[in-house]
Amino acid sequence: MYLRSPRHLRIAAHAELISLIVMLANVFTVHLKPISSLMGPTHGCAYLFVVIATWRLKQAPAAAKVLAIVPGIGGLLALRQLDRIDTARAQPEEVIPS
């Protein structure tokens, strides 16, 4: 059995990226203040949540913790690192007959 990264971390990582995309699209197109007022704090909270949640995971390697600090896409990179570690642990070791 292998452990997937926590669901709350997946949701926060996607919210972080989506809020950044919406913020940047707003800035480069119509630049509506209500959208900026909503997406700025949303992105900041999602970013902080991803960083803190990743650092609190016991099975998270140092590389995943460092990747979580990258703004915008760091949460998804950390999730990818966590999934890569978990799948490597889940595969049985290869036994070579002698």
N, CA, C and O atoms as a GROMACS GRO file, in nm:
protein
  392
    1MET      N    1   0.084  -0.118   0.000
    1MET     CA    2   0.000   0.000   0.000
    1MET      C    3   0.088   0.124   0.000
    1MET      O    4   0.181   0.135   0.080
    2TYR      N    5   0.060   0.216  -0.088
    2TYR     CA    6   0.138   0.339  -0.086
    2TYR      C    7   0.048   0.455  -0.051
    2TYR      O    8  -0.072   0.454  -0.081
    3LEU      N    9   0.105   0.554   0.013
    3LEU     CA   10   0.029   0.670   0.060
    3LEU      C   11   0.036   0.782  -0.043
    3LEU      O   12   0.144   0.820  -0.088
    4ARG      N   13  -0.081   0.834  -0.078
    4ARG     CA   14  -0.084   0.952  -0.165
    4ARG      C   15  -0.068   1.075  -0.080
    4ARG      O   16  -0.090   1.072   0.041
    5SER      N   17  -0.031   1.183  -0.143
    5SER     CA   18  -0.022   1.308  -0.068
    5SER      C   19  -0.162   1.347  -0.020
    5SER      O   20  -0.260   1.313  -0.086
    6PRO      N   21  -0.172   1.417   0.090
    6PRO     CA   22  -0.302   1.450   0.147
    6PRO      C   23  -0.391   1.531   0.053
    6PRO      O   24  -0.343   1.612  -0.027
    7ARG      N   25  -0.520   1.507   0.064
    7ARG     CA   26  -0.616   1.573  -0.024
    7ARG      C   27  -0.617   1.725  -0.004
    7ARG      O   28  -0.628   1.800  -0.101
    8HIS      N   29  -0.605   1.769   0.121
    8HIS     CA   30  -0.608   1.913   0.147
    8HIS      C   31  -0.488   1.983   0.082
    8HIS      O   32  -0.498   2.099   0.042
    9LEU      N   33  -0.376   1.914   0.073
    9LEU     CA   34  -0.259   1.971   0.008
    9LEU      C   35  -0.281   1.981  -0.143
    9LEU      O   36  -0.240   2.079  -0.206
   10ARG      N   37  -0.345   1.882  -0.201
   10ARG     CA   38  -0.376   1.885  -0.344
   10ARG      C   39  -0.470   2.002  -0.377
   10ARG      O   40  -0.449   2.073  -0.475
   11ILE      N   41  -0.572   2.020  -0.296
   11ILE     CA   42  -0.669   2.127  -0.320
   11ILE      C   43  -0.601   2.263  -0.308
   11ILE      O   44  -0.622   2.351  -0.392
   12ALA      N   45  -0.520   2.281  -0.204
   12ALA     CA   46  -0.452   2.409  -0.184
   12ALA      C   47  -0.351   2.438  -0.296
   12ALA      O   48  -0.338   2.553  -0.339
   13ALA      N   49  -0.281   2.336  -0.342
   13ALA     CA   50  -0.183   2.357  -0.450
   13ALA      C   51  -0.252   2.401  -0.579
   13ALA      O   52  -0.203   2.489  -0.649
   14HIS      N   53  -0.366   2.340  -0.610
   14HIS     CA   54  -0.439   2.381  -0.729
   14HIS      C   55  -0.501   2.520  -0.712
   14HIS      O   56  -0.503   2.599  -0.806
   15ALA      N   57  -0.550   2.549  -0.592
   15ALA     CA   58  -0.606   2.682  -0.567
   15ALA      C   59  -0.498   2.789  -0.580
   15ALA      O   60  -0.524   2.899  -0.628
   16GLU      N   61  -0.377   2.757  -0.536
   16GLU     CA   62  -0.265   2.851  -0.547
   16GLU      C   63  -0.237   2.885  -0.694
   16GLU      O   64  -0.223   3.002  -0.729
   17LEU      N   65  -0.228   2.784  -0.778
   17LEU     CA   66  -0.198   2.807  -0.918
   17LEU      C   67  -0.313   2.877  -0.991
   17LEU      O   68  -0.290   2.969  -1.069
   18ILE      N   69  -0.435   2.833  -0.966
   18ILE     CA   70  -0.550   2.894  -1.034
   18ILE      C   71  -0.567   3.040  -0.994
   18ILE      O   72  -0.595   3.124  -1.079
   19SER      N   73  -0.549   3.070  -0.865
   19SER     CA   74  -0.562   3.210  -0.822
   19SER      C   75  -0.453   3.297  -0.883
   19SER      O   76  -0.479   3.414  -0.915
   20LEU      N   77  -0.333   3.243  -0.899
   20LEU     CA   78  -0.226   3.320  -0.963
   20LEU      C   79  -0.258   3.347  -1.110
   20LEU      O   80  -0.236   3.457  -1.160
   21ILE      N   81  -0.310   3.247  -1.179
   21ILE     CA   82  -0.346   3.264  -1.320
   21ILE      C   83  -0.456   3.369  -1.335
   21ILE      O   84  -0.448   3.454  -1.423
   22VAL      N   85  -0.557   3.364  -1.248
   22VAL     CA   86  -0.666   3.462  -1.254
   22VAL      C   87  -0.613   3.602  -1.224
   22VAL      O   88  -0.651   3.698  -1.291
   23MET      N   89  -0.526   3.613  -1.124
   23MET     CA   90  -0.469   3.744  -1.091
   23MET      C   91  -0.391   3.803  -1.207
   23MET      O   92  -0.407   3.920  -1.241
   24LEU      N   93  -0.306   3.722  -1.268
   24LEU     CA   94  -0.224   3.771  -1.379
   24LEU      C   95  -0.309   3.804  -1.501
   24LEU      O   96  -0.284   3.903  -1.570
   25ALA      N   97  -0.411   3.722  -1.528
   25ALA     CA   98  -0.500   3.752  -1.640
   25ALA      C   99  -0.574   3.883  -1.616
   25ALA      O  100  -0.594   3.961  -1.709
   26ASN      N  101  -0.614   3.906  -1.494
   26ASN     CA  102  -0.683   4.031  -1.461
   26ASN      C  103  -0.590   4.151  -1.478
   26ASN      O  104  -0.632   4.254  -1.531
   27VAL      N  105  -0.468   4.139  -1.433
   27VAL     CA  106  -0.373   4.250  -1.442
   27VAL      C  107  -0.342   4.285  -1.587
   27VAL      O  108  -0.332   4.403  -1.622
   28PHE      N  109  -0.328   4.183  -1.672
   28PHE     CA  110  -0.289   4.209  -1.810
   28PHE      C  111  -0.407   4.236  -1.903
   28PHE      O  112  -0.387   4.266  -2.021
   29THR      N  113  -0.531   4.227  -1.852
   29THR     CA  114  -0.647   4.256  -1.937
   29THR      C  115  -0.725   4.375  -1.883
   29THR      O  116  -0.691   4.490  -1.911
   30VAL      N  117  -0.828   4.350  -1.806
   30VAL     CA  118  -0.919   4.457  -1.764
   30VAL      C  119  -0.880   4.524  -1.632
   30VAL      O  120  -0.918   4.639  -1.609
   31HIS      N  121  -0.807   4.458  -1.549
   31HIS     CA  122  -0.760   4.505  -1.419
   31HIS      C  123  -0.874   4.560  -1.333
   31HIS      O  124  -0.878   4.677  -1.297
   32LEU      N  125  -0.967   4.471  -1.301
   32LEU     CA  126  -1.079   4.505  -1.214
   32LEU      C  127  -1.036   4.493  -1.068
   32LEU      O  128  -0.981   4.391  -1.027
   33LYS      N  129  -1.061   4.597  -0.990
   33LYS     CA  130  -1.020   4.598  -0.849
   33LYS      C  131  -1.087   4.489  -0.766
   33LYS      O  132  -1.020   4.430  -0.681
   34PRO      N  133  -1.217   4.458  -0.786
   34PRO     CA  134  -1.277   4.352  -0.704
   34PRO      C  135  -1.210   4.215  -0.725
   34PRO      O  136  -1.198   4.137  -0.631
   35ILE      N  137  -1.168   4.187  -0.846
   35ILE     CA  138  -1.100   4.060  -0.872
   35ILE      C  139  -0.965   4.060  -0.804
   35ILE      O  140  -0.925   3.958  -0.746
   36SER      N  141  -0.894   4.170  -0.811
   36SER     CA  142  -0.765   4.179  -0.742
   36SER      C  143  -0.781   4.167  -0.592
   36SER      O  144  -0.700   4.102  -0.525
   37SER      N  145  -0.885   4.228  -0.538
   37SER     CA  146  -0.911   4.222  -0.394
   37SER      C  147  -0.946   4.082  -0.347
   37SER      O  148  -0.916   4.045  -0.233
   38LEU      N  149  -1.007   4.004  -0.433
   38LEU     CA  150  -1.044   3.868  -0.397
   38LEU      C  151  -0.930   3.769  -0.420
   38LEU      O  152  -0.903   3.684  -0.335
   39MET      N  153  -0.864   3.780  -0.533
   39MET     CA  154  -0.762   3.681  -0.570
   39MET      C  155  -0.630   3.699  -0.495
   39MET      O  156  -0.559   3.601  -0.472
   40GLY      N  157  -0.596   3.821  -0.456
   40GLY     CA  158  -0.471   3.843  -0.384
   40GLY      C  159  -0.466   3.767  -0.252
   40GLY      O  160  -0.374   3.688  -0.230
   41PRO      N  161  -0.563   3.789  -0.164
   41PRO     CA  162  -0.564   3.713  -0.038
   41PRO      C  163  -0.585   3.562  -0.057
   41PRO      O  164  -0.531   3.482   0.018
   42THR      N  165  -0.664   3.526  -0.159
   42THR     CA  166  -0.685   3.383  -0.186
   42THR      C  167  -0.553   3.316  -0.222
   42THR      O  168  -0.521   3.208  -0.172
   43HIS      N  169  -0.478   3.380  -0.309
   43HIS     CA  170  -0.349   3.325  -0.349
   43HIS      C  171  -0.252   3.321  -0.230
   43HIS      O  172  -0.182   3.222  -0.211
   44GLY      N  173  -0.250   3.427  -0.152
   44GLY     CA  174  -0.159   3.430  -0.036
   44GLY      C  175  -0.191   3.322   0.065
   44GLY      O  176  -0.101   3.257   0.117
   45CYS      N  177  -0.319   3.304   0.094
   45CYS     CA  178  -0.359   3.200   0.190
   45CYS      C  179  -0.328   3.061   0.137
   45CYS      O  180  -0.279   2.975   0.211
   46ALA      N  181  -0.357   3.037   0.010
   46ALA     CA  182  -0.329   2.906  -0.048
   46ALA      C  183  -0.178   2.879  -0.048
   46ALA      O  184  -0.135   2.767  -0.020
   47TYR      N  185  -0.098   2.979  -0.078
   47TYR     CA  186   0.048   2.964  -0.078
   47TYR      C  187   0.098   2.928   0.062
   47TYR      O  188   0.176   2.834   0.078
   48LEU      N  189   0.054   3.003   0.161
   48LEU     CA  190   0.097   2.975   0.298
   48LEU      C  191   0.050   2.838   0.344
   48LEU      O  192   0.123   2.767   0.413
   49PHE      N  193  -0.071   2.800   0.307
   49PHE     CA  194  -0.123   2.670   0.345
   49PHE      C  195  -0.038   2.558   0.284
   49PHE      O  196  -0.006   2.460   0.352
   50VAL      N  197  -0.003   2.572   0.156
   50VAL     CA  198   0.079   2.470   0.089
   50VAL      C  199   0.215   2.457   0.158
   50VAL      O  200   0.261   2.346   0.185
   51VAL      N  201   0.278   2.568   0.186
   51VAL     CA  202   0.411   2.565   0.248
   51VAL      C  203   0.403   2.499   0.386
   51VAL      O  204   0.482   2.410   0.418
   52ILE      N  205   0.309   2.543   0.468
   52ILE     CA  206   0.299   2.490   0.605
   52ILE      C  207   0.259   2.342   0.603
   52ILE      O  208   0.314   2.262   0.678
   53ALA      N  209   0.163   2.307   0.518
   53ALA     CA  210   0.119   2.167   0.512
   53ALA      C  211   0.230   2.075   0.464
   53ALA      O  212   0.244   1.963   0.513
   54THR      N  213   0.310   2.121   0.369
   54THR     CA  214   0.420   2.038   0.319
   54THR      C  215   0.527   2.022   0.427
   54THR      O  216   0.581   1.912   0.445
   55TRP      N  217   0.558   2.127   0.497
   55TRP     CA  218   0.662   2.120   0.600
   55TRP      C  219   0.617   2.034   0.718
   55TRP      O  220   0.701   1.980   0.789
   56ARG      N  221   0.487   2.022   0.739
   56ARG     CA  222   0.438   1.941   0.851
   56ARG      C  223   0.428   1.793   0.818
   56ARG      O  224   0.413   1.712   0.909
   57LEU      N  225   0.435   1.757   0.691
   57LEU     CA  226   0.428   1.616   0.654
   57LEU      C  227   0.554   1.542   0.700
   57LEU      O  228   0.665   1.586   0.671
   58LYS      N  229   0.535   1.433   0.769
   58LYS     CA  230   0.651   1.358   0.818
   58LYS      C  231   0.723   1.285   0.706
   58LYS      O  232   0.845   1.271   0.710
   59GLN      N  233   0.647   1.236   0.605
   59GLN     CA  234   0.709   1.160   0.498
   59GLN      C  235   0.767   1.247   0.388
   59GLN      O  236   0.826   1.195   0.293
   60ALA      N  237   0.752   1.379   0.399
   60ALA     CA  238   0.801   1.470   0.294
   60ALA      C  239   0.952   1.482   0.299
   60ALA      O  240   1.009   1.514   0.404
   61PRO      N  241   1.019   1.455   0.187
   61PRO     CA  242   1.165   1.474   0.183
   61PRO      C  243   1.199   1.624   0.176
   61PRO      O  244   1.112   1.708   0.153
   62ALA      N  245   1.323   1.654   0.197
   62ALA     CA  246   1.368   1.793   0.198
   62ALA      C  247   1.343   1.861   0.063
   62ALA      O  248   1.313   1.980   0.057
   63ALA      N  249   1.356   1.786  -0.045
   63ALA     CA  250   1.334   1.844  -0.178
   63ALA      C  251   1.191   1.892  -0.195
   63ALA      O  252   1.168   1.998  -0.254
   64ALA      N  253   1.094   1.817  -0.144
   64ALA     CA  254   0.954   1.858  -0.154
   64ALA      C  255   0.928   1.982  -0.070
   64ALA      O  256   0.850   2.069  -0.110
   65LYS      N  257   0.993   1.992   0.043
   65LYS     CA  258   0.975   2.109   0.130
   65LYS      C  259   1.032   2.234   0.065
   65LYS      O  260   0.974   2.342   0.076
   66VAL      N  261   1.144   2.220   0.000
   66VAL     CA  262   1.204   2.335  -0.068
   66VAL      C  263   1.121   2.374  -0.190
   66VAL      O  264   1.102   2.493  -0.216
   67LEU      N  265   1.071   2.276  -0.264
   67LEU     CA  266   0.989   2.306  -0.381
   67LEU      C  267   0.859   2.377  -0.343
   67LEU      O  268   0.807   2.457  -0.420
   68ALA      N  269   0.805   2.347  -0.225
   68ALA     CA  270   0.680   2.410  -0.182
   68ALA      C  271   0.696   2.560  -0.163
   68ALA      O  272   0.596   2.632  -0.168
   69ILE      N  273   0.815   2.608  -0.142
   69ILE     CA  274   0.839   2.750  -0.119
   69ILE      C  275   0.828   2.832  -0.248
   69ILE      O  276   0.805   2.952  -0.242
   70VAL      N  277   0.843   2.768  -0.362
   70VAL     CA  278   0.834   2.839  -0.491
   70VAL      C  279   0.691   2.890  -0.510
   70VAL      O  280   0.598   2.809  -0.510
   71PRO      N  281   0.672   3.020  -0.526
   71PRO     CA  282   0.536   3.073  -0.541
   71PRO      C  283   0.471   3.030  -0.673
   71PRO      O  284   0.538   3.018  -0.775
   72GLY      N  285   0.342   3.008  -0.669
   72GLY     CA  286   0.267   2.976  -0.791
   72GLY      C  287   0.260   2.829  -0.820
   72GLY      O  288   0.153   2.769  -0.805
   73ILE      N  289   0.368   2.769  -0.859
   73ILE     CA  290   0.368   2.630  -0.901
   73ILE      C  291   0.439   2.538  -0.800
   73ILE      O  292   0.447   2.417  -0.822
   74GLY      N  293   0.489   2.594  -0.693
   74GLY     CA  294   0.563   2.515  -0.595
   74GLY      C  295   0.481   2.405  -0.531
   74GLY      O  296   0.534   2.297  -0.502
   75GLY      N  297   0.354   2.430  -0.508
   75GLY     CA  298   0.268   2.328  -0.449
   75GLY      C  299   0.255   2.207  -0.538
   75GLY      O  300   0.262   2.093  -0.490
   76LEU      N  301   0.235   2.229  -0.667
   76LEU     CA  302   0.223   2.118  -0.760
   76LEU      C  303   0.355   2.043  -0.776
   76LEU      O  304   0.356   1.921  -0.790
   77LEU      N  305   0.466   2.116  -0.772
   77LEU     CA  306   0.596   2.051  -0.779
   77LEU      C  307   0.622   1.966  -0.655
   77LEU      O  308   0.678   1.856  -0.665
   78ALA      N  309   0.582   2.016  -0.540
   78ALA     CA  310   0.597   1.939  -0.416
   78ALA      C  311   0.510   1.814  -0.419
   78ALA      O  312   0.553   1.707  -0.375
   79LEU      N  313   0.388   1.826  -0.470
   79LEU     CA  314   0.301   1.709  -0.483
   79LEU      C  315   0.362   1.604  -0.575
   79LEU      O  316   0.356   1.485  -0.548
   80ARG      N  317   0.419   1.651  -0.682
   80ARG     CA  318   0.483   1.557  -0.776
   80ARG      C  319   0.599   1.485  -0.710
   80ARG      O  320   0.617   1.365  -0.730
   81GLN      N  321   0.677   1.557  -0.631
   81GLN     CA  322   0.788   1.496  -0.559
   81GLN      C  323   0.737   1.394  -0.457
   81GLN      O  324   0.794   1.286  -0.443
   82LEU      N  325   0.631   1.429  -0.385
   82LEU     CA  326   0.573   1.336  -0.286
   82LEU      C  327   0.520   1.210  -0.353
   82LEU      O  328   0.540   1.100  -0.302
   83ASP      N  329   0.452   1.226  -0.467
   83ASP     CA  330   0.399   1.109  -0.537
   83ASP      C  331   0.511   1.021  -0.592
   83ASP      O  332   0.500   0.899  -0.594
   84ARG      N  333   0.617   1.084  -0.637
   84ARG     CA  334   0.731   1.008  -0.689
   84ARG      C  335   0.796   0.924  -0.578
   84ARG      O  336   0.832   0.809  -0.600
   85ILE      N  337   0.810   0.982  -0.460
   85ILE     CA  338   0.868   0.912  -0.347
   85ILE      C  339   0.777   0.797  -0.304
   85ILE      O  340   0.825   0.687  -0.276
   86ASP      N  341   0.646   0.822  -0.300
   86ASP     CA  342   0.551   0.720  -0.256
   86ASP      C  343   0.545   0.602  -0.352
   86ASP      O  344   0.537   0.487  -0.309
   87THR      N  345   0.548   0.628  -0.483
   87THR     CA  346   0.544   0.518  -0.578
   87THR      C  347   0.674   0.438  -0.574
   87THR      O  348   0.673   0.317  -0.597
   88ALA      N  349   0.785   0.504  -0.546
   88ALA     CA  350   0.912   0.431  -0.535
   88ALA      C  351   0.910   0.339  -0.414
   88ALA      O  352   0.965   0.229  -0.418
   89ARG      N  353   0.847   0.384  -0.305
   89ARG     CA  354   0.836   0.300  -0.185
   89ARG      C  355   0.740   0.184  -0.205
   89ARG      O  356   0.757   0.078  -0.145
   90ALA      N  357   0.639   0.204  -0.289
   90ALA     CA  358   0.535   0.103  -0.306
   90ALA      C  359   0.581  -0.015  -0.391
   90ALA      O  360   0.528  -0.125  -0.376
   91GLN      N  361   0.676   0.006  -0.480
   91GLN     CA  362   0.721  -0.101  -0.566
   91GLN      C  363   0.814  -0.194  -0.490
   91GLN      O  364   0.908  -0.150  -0.424
   92PRO      N  365   0.787  -0.324  -0.499
   92PRO     CA  366   0.872  -0.419  -0.428
   92PRO      C  367   1.012  -0.424  -0.489
   92PRO      O  368   1.031  -0.397  -0.608
   93GLU      N  369   1.105  -0.458  -0.408
   93GLU     CA  370   1.243  -0.469  -0.457
   93GLU      C  371   1.254  -0.589  -0.550
   93GLU      O  372   1.190  -0.692  -0.530
   94GLU      N  373   1.335  -0.572  -0.651
   94GLU     CA  374   1.354  -0.677  -0.748
   94GLU      C  375   1.450  -0.781  -0.692
   94GLU      O  376   1.560  -0.749  -0.646
   95VAL      N  377   1.407  -0.906  -0.697
   95VAL     CA  378   1.490  -1.015  -0.645
   95VAL      C  379   1.549  -1.088  -0.764
   95VAL      O  380   1.478  -1.135  -0.852
   96ILE      N  381   1.680  -1.097  -0.766
   96ILE     CA  382   1.751  -1.167  -0.872
   96ILE      C  383   1.783  -1.308  -0.826
   96ILE      O  384   1.854  -1.326  -0.727
   97PRO      N  385   1.731  -1.409  -0.895
   97PRO     CA  386   1.760  -1.546  -0.853
   97PRO      C  387   1.908  -1.578  -0.875
   97PRO      O  388   1.971  -1.533  -0.970
   98SER      N  389   1.960  -1.658  -0.784
   98SER     CA  390   2.102  -1.693  -0.799
   98SER      C  391   2.122  -1.836  -0.840
   98SER      O  392   2.236  -1.881  -0.856
   0.00000   0.00000   0.00000
